[in-house]
Amino acid sequence: MSNIPTPHITAKLGDFAPTVLMPGDPLRSKFIAETFLENPVLVNNVRGVQGYTGTYNGKKVSVMASGMGMPSIGIYSYELFNYYGVENIIRIGSAGMISQKLKVRDIVAGMSAYTNSSFGKQFGFVGNLAPACDFELLKRAVEAGKKIGQELVCGPVYSSDTFYDESEPLGKLQKLGVLAVEMEAAALYLNAARAGKKALALLTISDNPFTGEGLSAEDRQNTFTQMMKIALEIA
């Protein structure tokens, strides 16, 4: 019995490219498809989580939103990796800076992802996990960034299960050299590892939780084009 369509994706087998770009925001998915892809076709719209497939410089590429948080990206990445034959997922999201050496609109590549989530416990390991990205994707992303004059800042990120966190962990993580906080990379990296697939999180710094500086929702949706171009080049 086929697992396709899934409860969350109505696309047919073959509708997705081997590489899927995955922003959190469905409107960012729509923006990427309409701005960069040739002949984009909507292949999924369950719950408004828009997925498109088109071509970029003659190469088949897909883009689909993940929603917010590890449970959400955990569902979509699992189904794409295990049922739809997707080989690579590149998260293209926003993040808050932890390192004060960063500035708004810098692009961070998450080499590994610390987390306060229990997502990894399902895999049976008793201990703490900090899953890593795929090195080949990371290497290619750094090279693609250089070609367009955009240096990537590579290092660990923090994937949090809580947006409003009263335990205030960011100062502690800052001392450990963690670059930025977001909410999805750890689950994506763990699902990729378990499926034998590849993943990378590219994150544009959208705000500084320590100072309150930040970009608008519209800016986050429509202006992270450098990050989008890098992801498309390595797709």
DRENRO-875948 format. One record per residue (C-alpha): residue number from 1; residue in one letter; chain; x, y, z. Coordinates in steps of 0.2 Angstrom, whole numbers. Layout:
r num = NUM	residu = a	chaine = A	east = X	north = Y	up = Z
...
END
This chain:
r num = 1	residu = m	chaine = A	east = 0	north = 0	up = 0
r num = 2	residu = s	chaine = A	east = 7	north = 17	up = -5
r num = 3	residu = n	chaine = A	east = 11	north = 30	up = 8
r num = 4	residu = i	chaine = A	east = 7	north = 44	up = -5
r num = 5	residu = p	chaine = A	east = -2	north = 55	up = -3
r num = 6	residu = t	chaine = A	east = 1	north = 58	up = 15
r num = 7	residu = p	chaine = A	east = -10	north = 66	up = 28
r num = 8	residu = h	chaine = A	east = 0	north = 82	up = 25
r num = 9	residu = i	chaine = A	east = 5	north = 82	up = 7
r num = 10	residu = t	chaine = A	east = -6	north = 79	up = -8
r num = 11	residu = a	chaine = A	east = 8	north = 79	up = -22
r num = 12	residu = k	chaine = A	east = 10	north = 64	up = -33
r num = 13	residu = l	chaine = A	east = 26	north = 54	up = -33
r num = 14	residu = g	chaine = A	east = 38	north = 63	up = -45
r num = 15	residu = d	chaine = A	east = 31	north = 80	up = -41
r num = 16	residu = f	chaine = A	east = 46	north = 85	up = -30
r num = 17	residu = a	chaine = A	east = 63	north = 88	up = -36
r num = 18	residu = p	chaine = A	east = 78	north = 79	up = -28
r num = 19	residu = t	chaine = A	east = 81	north = 95	up = -18
r num = 20	residu = v	chaine = A	east = 68	north = 105	up = -9
r num = 21	residu = l	chaine = A	east = 71	north = 122	up = -2
r num = 22	residu = m	chaine = A	east = 61	north = 124	up = 14
r num = 23	residu = p	chaine = A	east = 57	north = 141	up = 22
r num = 24	residu = g	chaine = A	east = 46	north = 142	up = 37
r num = 25	residu = d	chaine = A	east = 33	north = 154	up = 30
r num = 26	residu = p	chaine = A	east = 21	north = 148	up = 16
r num = 27	residu = l	chaine = A	east = 21	north = 166	up = 9
r num = 28	residu = r	chaine = A	east = 40	north = 165	up = 7
r num = 29	residu = s	chaine = A	east = 38	north = 149	up = -2
r num = 30	residu = k	chaine = A	east = 26	north = 158	up = -14
r num = 31	residu = f	chaine = A	east = 38	north = 172	up = -16
r num = 32	residu = i	chaine = A	east = 53	north = 161	up = -20
r num = 33	residu = a	chaine = A	east = 43	north = 151	up = -33
r num = 34	residu = e	chaine = A	east = 36	north = 167	up = -42
r num = 35	residu = t	chaine = A	east = 52	north = 177	up = -41
r num = 36	residu = f	chaine = A	east = 65	north = 164	up = -46
r num = 37	residu = l	chaine = A	east = 58	north = 148	up = -53
r num = 38	residu = e	chaine = A	east = 53	north = 146	up = -71
r num = 39	residu = n	chaine = A	east = 35	north = 138	up = -74
r num = 40	residu = p	chaine = A	east = 32	north = 135	up = -55
r num = 41	residu = v	chaine = A	east = 18	north = 122	up = -52
r num = 42	residu = l	chaine = A	east = 9	north = 122	up = -35
r num = 43	residu = v	chaine = A	east = 10	north = 103	up = -30
r num = 44	residu = n	chaine = A	east = 4	north = 105	up = -12
r num = 45	residu = n	chaine = A	east = -7	north = 117	up = -3
r num = 46	residu = v	chaine = A	east = -14	north = 106	up = 12
r num = 47	residu = r	chaine = A	east = -17	north = 118	up = 27
r num = 48	residu = g	chaine = A	east = -10	north = 132	up = 16
r num = 49	residu = v	chaine = A	east = 8	north = 125	up = 17
r num = 50	residu = q	chaine = A	east = 12	north = 129	up = -1
r num = 51	residu = g	chaine = A	east = 24	north = 118	up = -11
r num = 52	residu = y	chaine = A	east = 30	north = 122	up = -29
r num = 53	residu = t	chaine = A	east = 41	north = 114	up = -42
r num = 54	residu = g	chaine = A	east = 49	north = 123	up = -56
r num = 55	residu = t	chaine = A	east = 66	north = 125	up = -64
r num = 56	residu = y	chaine = A	east = 80	north = 136	up = -60
r num = 57	residu = n	chaine = A	east = 94	north = 138	up = -73
r num = 58	residu = g	chaine = A	east = 87	north = 123	up = -82
r num = 59	residu = k	chaine = A	east = 87	north = 112	up = -66
r num = 60	residu = k	chaine = A	east = 72	north = 105	up = -57
r num = 61	residu = v	chaine = A	east = 70	north = 113	up = -40
r num = 62	residu = s	chaine = A	east = 56	north = 112	up = -27
r num = 63	residu = v	chaine = A	east = 51	north = 124	up = -13
r num = 64	residu = m	chaine = A	east = 39	north = 120	up = 1
r num = 65	residu = a	chaine = A	east = 36	north = 128	up = 18
r num = 66	residu = s	chaine = A	east = 39	north = 119	up = 34
r num = 67	residu = g	chaine = A	east = 28	north = 129	up = 46
r num = 68	residu = m	chaine = A	east = 35	north = 134	up = 63
r num = 69	residu = g	chaine = A	east = 44	north = 123	up = 75
r num = 70	residu = m	chaine = A	east = 52	north = 106	up = 76
r num = 71	residu = p	chaine = A	east = 36	north = 96	up = 76
r num = 72	residu = s	chaine = A	east = 30	north = 104	up = 60
r num = 73	residu = i	chaine = A	east = 47	north = 103	up = 50
r num = 74	residu = g	chaine = A	east = 48	north = 85	up = 57
r num = 75	residu = i	chaine = A	east = 33	north = 80	up = 49
r num = 76	residu = y	chaine = A	east = 36	north = 88	up = 32
r num = 77	residu = s	chaine = A	east = 54	north = 83	up = 31
r num = 78	residu = y	chaine = A	east = 51	north = 65	up = 36
r num = 79	residu = e	chaine = A	east = 38	north = 63	up = 22
r num = 80	residu = l	chaine = A	east = 48	north = 71	up = 9
r num = 81	residu = f	chaine = A	east = 64	north = 61	up = 13
r num = 82	residu = n	chaine = A	east = 55	north = 44	up = 16
r num = 83	residu = y	chaine = A	east = 40	north = 44	up = 4
r num = 84	residu = y	chaine = A	east = 44	north = 56	up = -10
r num = 85	residu = g	chaine = A	east = 62	north = 52	up = -13
r num = 86	residu = v	chaine = A	east = 69	north = 69	up = -9
r num = 87	residu = e	chaine = A	east = 88	north = 68	up = -6
r num = 88	residu = n	chaine = A	east = 92	north = 86	up = 0
r num = 89	residu = i	chaine = A	east = 82	north = 98	up = 10
r num = 90	residu = i	chaine = A	east = 89	north = 116	up = 13
r num = 91	residu = r	chaine = A	east = 81	north = 126	up = 26
r num = 92	residu = i	chaine = A	east = 81	north = 144	up = 22
r num = 93	residu = g	chaine = A	east = 74	north = 153	up = 37
r num = 94	residu = s	chaine = A	east = 76	north = 168	up = 49
r num = 95	residu = a	chaine = A	east = 85	north = 167	up = 66
r num = 96	residu = g	chaine = A	east = 89	north = 179	up = 80
r num = 97	residu = m	chaine = A	east = 107	north = 183	up = 84
r num = 98	residu = i	chaine = A	east = 115	north = 176	up = 99
r num = 99	residu = s	chaine = A	east = 133	north = 181	up = 95
r num = 100	residu = q	chaine = A	east = 134	north = 200	up = 96
r num = 101	residu = k	chaine = A	east = 148	north = 199	up = 82
r num = 102	residu = l	chaine = A	east = 134	north = 196	up = 70
r num = 103	residu = k	chaine = A	east = 123	north = 210	up = 62
r num = 104	residu = v	chaine = A	east = 105	north = 210	up = 55
r num = 105	residu = r	chaine = A	east = 105	north = 202	up = 37
r num = 106	residu = d	chaine = A	east = 120	north = 192	up = 40
r num = 107	residu = i	chaine = A	east = 118	north = 174	up = 34
r num = 108	residu = v	chaine = A	east = 123	north = 159	up = 46
r num = 109	residu = a	chaine = A	east = 125	north = 141	up = 40
r num = 110	residu = g	chaine = A	east = 121	north = 129	up = 54
r num = 111	residu = m	chaine = A	east = 135	north = 117	up = 56
r num = 112	residu = s	chaine = A	east = 127	north = 109	up = 71
r num = 113	residu = a	chaine = A	east = 111	north = 112	up = 81
r num = 114	residu = y	chaine = A	east = 110	north = 112	up = 100
r num = 115	residu = t	chaine = A	east = 92	north = 110	up = 106
r num = 116	residu = n	chaine = A	east = 81	north = 109	up = 121
r num = 117	residu = s	chaine = A	east = 69	north = 98	up = 111
r num = 118	residu = s	chaine = A	east = 66	north = 79	up = 115
r num = 119	residu = f	chaine = A	east = 64	north = 76	up = 96
r num = 120	residu = g	chaine = A	east = 80	north = 65	up = 96
r num = 121	residu = k	chaine = A	east = 74	north = 53	up = 110
r num = 122	residu = q	chaine = A	east = 63	north = 43	up = 97
r num = 123	residu = f	chaine = A	east = 79	north = 37	up = 90
r num = 124	residu = g	chaine = A	east = 84	north = 27	up = 105
r num = 125	residu = f	chaine = A	east = 100	north = 36	up = 111
r num = 126	residu = v	chaine = A	east = 101	north = 40	up = 129
r num = 127	residu = g	chaine = A	east = 110	north = 57	up = 130
r num = 128	residu = n	chaine = A	east = 111	north = 74	up = 122
r num = 129	residu = l	chaine = A	east = 112	north = 76	up = 103
r num = 130	residu = a	chaine = A	east = 118	north = 90	up = 93
r num = 131	residu = p	chaine = A	east = 115	north = 84	up = 75
r num = 132	residu = a	chaine = A	east = 125	north = 91	up = 61
r num = 133	residu = c	chaine = A	east = 122	north = 97	up = 43
r num = 134	residu = d	chaine = A	east = 129	north = 88	up = 27
r num = 135	residu = f	chaine = A	east = 147	north = 94	up = 24
r num = 136	residu = e	chaine = A	east = 146	north = 94	up = 5
r num = 137	residu = l	chaine = A	east = 130	north = 105	up = 5
r num = 138	residu = l	chaine = A	east = 139	north = 117	up = 18
r num = 139	residu = k	chaine = A	east = 155	north = 118	up = 7
r num = 140	residu = r	chaine = A	east = 145	north = 121	up = -9
r num = 141	residu = a	chaine = A	east = 135	north = 135	up = 0
r num = 142	residu = v	chaine = A	east = 150	north = 144	up = 6
r num = 143	residu = e	chaine = A	east = 157	north = 143	up = -12
r num = 144	residu = a	chaine = A	east = 141	north = 150	up = -19
r num = 145	residu = g	chaine = A	east = 140	north = 164	up = -6
r num = 146	residu = k	chaine = A	east = 158	north = 169	up = -11
r num = 147	residu = k	chaine = A	east = 153	north = 170	up = -30
r num = 148	residu = i	chaine = A	east = 139	north = 183	up = -25
r num = 149	residu = g	chaine = A	east = 149	north = 192	up = -12
r num = 150	residu = q	chaine = A	east = 140	north = 185	up = 3
r num = 151	residu = e	chaine = A	east = 151	north = 178	up = 16
r num = 152	residu = l	chaine = A	east = 142	north = 164	up = 26
r num = 153	residu = v	chaine = A	east = 146	north = 163	up = 45
r num = 154	residu = c	chaine = A	east = 147	north = 145	up = 49
r num = 155	residu = g	chaine = A	east = 145	north = 137	up = 67
r num = 156	residu = p	chaine = A	east = 133	north = 130	up = 79
r num = 157	residu = v	chaine = A	east = 115	north = 136	up = 81
r num = 158	residu = y	chaine = A	east = 102	north = 133	up = 94
r num = 159	residu = s	chaine = A	east = 85	north = 125	up = 89
r num = 160	residu = s	chaine = A	east = 72	north = 130	up = 103
r num = 161	residu = d	chaine = A	east = 56	north = 122	up = 106
r num = 162	residu = t	chaine = A	east = 50	north = 138	up = 115
r num = 163	residu = f	chaine = A	east = 49	north = 155	up = 107
r num = 164	residu = y	chaine = A	east = 45	north = 164	up = 124
r num = 165	residu = d	chaine = A	east = 57	north = 155	up = 135
r num = 166	residu = e	chaine = A	east = 57	north = 161	up = 154
r num = 167	residu = s	chaine = A	east = 73	north = 151	up = 157
r num = 168	residu = e	chaine = A	east = 83	north = 164	up = 147
r num = 169	residu = p	chaine = A	east = 96	north = 152	up = 139
r num = 170	residu = l	chaine = A	east = 103	north = 163	up = 126
r num = 171	residu = g	chaine = A	east = 117	north = 171	up = 137
r num = 172	residu = k	chaine = A	east = 123	north = 154	up = 142
r num = 173	residu = l	chaine = A	east = 124	north = 148	up = 124
r num = 174	residu = q	chaine = A	east = 133	north = 164	up = 119
r num = 175	residu = k	chaine = A	east = 147	north = 159	up = 131
r num = 176	residu = l	chaine = A	east = 148	north = 143	up = 121
r num = 177	residu = g	chaine = A	east = 150	north = 151	up = 104
r num = 178	residu = v	chaine = A	east = 132	north = 147	up = 98
r num = 179	residu = l	chaine = A	east = 128	north = 159	up = 84
r num = 180	residu = a	chaine = A	east = 110	north = 161	up = 83
r num = 181	residu = v	chaine = A	east = 93	north = 154	up = 88
r num = 182	residu = e	chaine = A	east = 79	north = 147	up = 77
r num = 183	residu = m	chaine = A	east = 66	north = 133	up = 79
r num = 184	residu = e	chaine = A	east = 68	north = 120	up = 66
r num = 185	residu = a	chaine = A	east = 86	north = 114	up = 61
r num = 186	residu = a	chaine = A	east = 89	north = 101	up = 74
r num = 187	residu = a	chaine = A	east = 74	north = 91	up = 69
r num = 188	residu = l	chaine = A	east = 78	north = 93	up = 50
r num = 189	residu = y	chaine = A	east = 96	north = 87	up = 53
r num = 190	residu = l	chaine = A	east = 90	north = 72	up = 64
r num = 191	residu = n	chaine = A	east = 77	north = 66	up = 51
r num = 192	residu = a	chaine = A	east = 90	north = 68	up = 37
r num = 193	residu = a	chaine = A	east = 103	north = 57	up = 47
r num = 194	residu = r	chaine = A	east = 90	north = 44	up = 50
r num = 195	residu = a	chaine = A	east = 85	north = 43	up = 32
r num = 196	residu = g	chaine = A	east = 102	north = 43	up = 25
r num = 197	residu = k	chaine = A	east = 99	north = 60	up = 16
r num = 198	residu = k	chaine = A	east = 107	north = 77	up = 17
r num = 199	residu = a	chaine = A	east = 101	north = 94	up = 25
r num = 200	residu = l	chaine = A	east = 108	north = 111	up = 28
r num = 201	residu = a	chaine = A	east = 100	north = 126	up = 37
r num = 202	residu = l	chaine = A	east = 104	north = 143	up = 30
r num = 203	residu = l	chaine = A	east = 98	north = 157	up = 41
r num = 204	residu = t	chaine = A	east = 97	north = 176	up = 39
r num = 205	residu = i	chaine = A	east = 98	north = 186	up = 55
r num = 206	residu = s	chaine = A	east = 82	north = 195	up = 57
r num = 207	residu = d	chaine = A	east = 83	north = 201	up = 74
r num = 208	residu = n	chaine = A	east = 93	north = 204	up = 90
r num = 209	residu = p	chaine = A	east = 84	north = 197	up = 105
r num = 210	residu = f	chaine = A	east = 96	north = 206	up = 117
r num = 211	residu = t	chaine = A	east = 93	north = 223	up = 110
r num = 212	residu = g	chaine = A	east = 76	north = 222	up = 102
r num = 213	residu = e	chaine = A	east = 82	north = 227	up = 85
r num = 214	residu = g	chaine = A	east = 73	north = 217	up = 71
r num = 215	residu = l	chaine = A	east = 65	north = 217	up = 53
r num = 216	residu = s	chaine = A	east = 47	north = 217	up = 49
r num = 217	residu = a	chaine = A	east = 37	north = 202	up = 44
r num = 218	residu = e	chaine = A	east = 36	north = 209	up = 26
r num = 219	residu = d	chaine = A	east = 55	north = 211	up = 26
r num = 220	residu = r	chaine = A	east = 57	north = 193	up = 32
r num = 221	residu = q	chaine = A	east = 45	north = 187	up = 18
r num = 222	residu = n	chaine = A	east = 52	north = 196	up = 3
r num = 223	residu = t	chaine = A	east = 70	north = 203	up = 6
r num = 224	residu = f	chaine = A	east = 81	north = 187	up = 10
r num = 225	residu = t	chaine = A	east = 86	north = 186	up = -8
r num = 226	residu = q	chaine = A	east = 104	north = 183	up = -5
r num = 227	residu = m	chaine = A	east = 100	north = 167	up = 5
r num = 228	residu = m	chaine = A	east = 88	north = 161	up = -8
r num = 229	residu = k	chaine = A	east = 100	north = 163	up = -22
r num = 230	residu = i	chaine = A	east = 114	north = 153	up = -12
r num = 231	residu = a	chaine = A	east = 101	north = 139	up = -9
r num = 232	residu = l	chaine = A	east = 95	north = 139	up = -27
r num = 233	residu = e	chaine = A	east = 113	north = 138	up = -34
r num = 234	residu = i	chaine = A	east = 117	north = 122	up = -24
r num = 235	residu = a	chaine = A	east = 100	north = 114	up = -26
END
